[in-house]
């Protein structure tokens, strides 16, 4: 069923699934049952998305399982500010949901890092980063974010919102993101002004 999906659609929906897994793993409501699902989803998606984009059957199978497990996790505990901010971009500019989520993910991860304890260590390990055991927390956090950036780049997702986001829309978008149902679950509480800054950092 998925073998006819074009590469760009595969990349966008796959990065959306990764965002579900990462936001679900660090959200305020995260619990041991969903942690188990989200970490396995991060592992499966990181290992298979590149091959799925190349339409390799093993990559497609791994992504089918990975996105499903991520869905089982986050539908129990919710997401965070990445999804809150992505929803407005899709509504205003028709940006594909997964592309919006993926572009925002490293920025949202950096913003949230201080409220995630040792969770980015587990994310880095699940993404296959080598030598995480020997890293201090700050280095492991950077490594987890770098692994997300690399995967995004490898599957052709733009690195920022240049050419998409218009500066004059930022106040409206930030207010909308603040009112979004996903925002209260974000591990770090944020104000409308802080969300504005996150948007502006990407143009
Ligand atoms: Zn999503």
Boltz pocket constraint, residues with backbone or C-beta under 6 A from the ligand:
constraints:
  - pocket:
      binder: B
      contacts: [[A, 16], [A, 17], [A, 19], [A, 20], [A, 83], [A, 97], [A, 101]]
      max_distance: 6.0
